[in-house]
Amino acid sequence: MTQFNERHPFKNINSKVIKETEKDGFLVLDLFPFFIGQDEEKLRIYKTDNHPNAKAHRMMADAIYNFLVKMDLIPAD
């Protein structure tokens, strides 16, 4: 939960993992774009702990749910 912009420290690694995973035929949902423009501190457990808090987990869960519905892998509510 840090640097939700072009300077994200794991941007290159994330891109490589997505590319290789898709190349192997897996469906991939990149969650990073869902956090762009968000206030990092409001998505962390603590100011000094970059792990996601409940709000960030809810955002991820919603994104995953919508992706699964869009891919017709689960029914919509």
C-alpha positions as CSV (number, residue, x, y, z in Angstrom):
1,M,0.0,0.0,0.0
2,T,2.5,2.5,-1.2
3,Q,3.2,4.9,-4.1
4,F,0.0,4.4,-6.2
5,N,1.6,6.1,-9.2
6,E,4.3,5.5,-11.9
7,R,7.0,5.4,-9.3
8,H,5.6,2.3,-7.6
9,P,8.6,0.2,-6.4
10,F,7.3,-3.1,-7.8
11,K,5.8,-1.8,-11.1
12,N,8.3,-3.6,-13.3
13,I,8.1,-6.9,-11.4
14,N,4.3,-6.7,-11.4
15,S,4.3,-6.1,-15.2
16,K,6.6,-9.1,-15.8
17,V,4.5,-11.4,-13.6
18,I,1.3,-10.4,-15.4
19,K,2.9,-10.8,-18.8
20,E,4.3,-14.3,-18.0
21,T,1.1,-15.5,-16.3
22,E,-1.1,-14.4,-19.2
23,K,1.3,-16.0,-21.7
24,D,0.8,-19.3,-19.8
25,G,-3.0,-18.9,-20.4
26,F,-4.1,-17.7,-16.9
27,L,-6.7,-15.0,-16.3
28,V,-5.1,-12.1,-14.6
29,L,-6.6,-9.2,-12.7
30,D,-4.1,-6.5,-11.9
31,L,-5.4,-4.8,-8.7
32,F,-2.9,-1.9,-8.8
33,P,-5.0,0.3,-11.1
34,F,-7.8,0.2,-8.6
35,F,-5.6,2.0,-6.1
36,I,-4.2,4.8,-8.3
37,G,-5.2,8.2,-6.9
38,Q,-6.1,6.7,-3.5
39,D,-4.7,8.1,-0.3
40,E,-2.1,5.4,0.7
41,E,-2.3,6.2,4.4
42,K,-6.1,5.5,4.5
43,L,-5.5,2.0,3.1
44,R,-2.7,0.8,5.4
45,I,-3.1,-0.9,8.8
46,Y,-0.8,1.7,10.4
47,K,1.2,4.6,9.0
48,T,4.3,2.6,9.4
49,D,2.9,-0.7,8.1
50,N,2.1,-0.9,4.4
51,H,-0.1,-4.0,4.7
52,P,-3.7,-3.4,3.5
53,N,-6.4,-2.5,6.0
54,A,-10.1,-3.5,5.9
55,K,-10.9,-0.7,3.4
56,A,-8.2,-1.9,1.0
57,H,-9.3,-5.5,1.3
58,R,-12.9,-4.4,0.5
59,M,-11.6,-2.6,-2.6
60,M,-9.8,-5.7,-3.7
61,A,-12.7,-8.0,-3.0
62,D,-15.1,-5.8,-5.0
63,A,-12.6,-5.7,-7.9
64,I,-12.2,-9.5,-7.9
65,Y,-16.0,-10.0,-7.6
66,N,-16.6,-7.7,-10.6
67,F,-13.9,-9.3,-12.6
68,L,-15.4,-12.8,-12.0
69,V,-18.8,-11.6,-13.0
70,K,-17.5,-9.8,-16.1
71,M,-15.6,-13.0,-17.2
72,D,-18.9,-14.9,-16.6
73,L,-17.3,-17.2,-14.0
74,I,-19.8,-16.5,-11.3
75,P,-23.4,-15.1,-11.5
76,A,-24.1,-11.5,-10.7
77,D,-26.2,-10.8,-7.5
